[in-house]
Amino acid sequence: MEIKQVLKEKRKEFDLTQEQLAEKIYVTNRTVSNWETGKTTPDIESLLRLSELFNLSLDELIKGESNIMVEIKVDRKKLNRYKILKNILFVLSSLFVAYNIFWLVSFYPKNKNLNNWDKTEVNNYLKKNDYTFQAHKIGYIDPLIFKTNQIEVSTFKGTKFFMSMDKNHVHLMAYSSEGLEAILDKEELVDADFKILKGRFKNTNVSEIVNKHSSELKAEYNELEEVWEEVNNQ
């Protein structure tokens, strides 16, 4: 028996008008009429609703309608692809939301600490005591690319040494002909006179140069550390 006959017989058996059937399965009267005249056939969603309403299995409902079986298989494949795509989009959306929350909580407050600094197109500057400091705000994707979670702060002009500080290291460079360049571990700067020096050094005489200027380095380091703490404390 063709599906158009099954639908008409079952509708009458359940004492339903086309309008009442349409309401129960969320379609229009014209749609039901087209099904019963054979102009169109129900889609898989409507077939499932009809099957449940008439207490029929899908096989009983569409028996003999090979074209509908083909359509159902195609629809199922599309549905599976849709579910996979939906899951992927859900995961990506969740990651996007989670990263935005993470960024707003972890980095936005630190960037906000630079709002009162003087600004140029490329940097932020702060004059404090006899020093000028510079710092870049953390960009939206910087934590992903550079794996950073702190704003690096450095001295700028007016000092004998260039000193840059991040969470774990101090990058030290001399502006003079002595040519000092060293990357020091902050944990190893145990005393304030820089006598205990470990880390990565590009100069074999780094200890000699540092000890020679220890008082200047001490003062600059203390000022830089204070500013770094102010910027990176949320």
Disulfide bonds with the S-S distance in Angstrom:
none
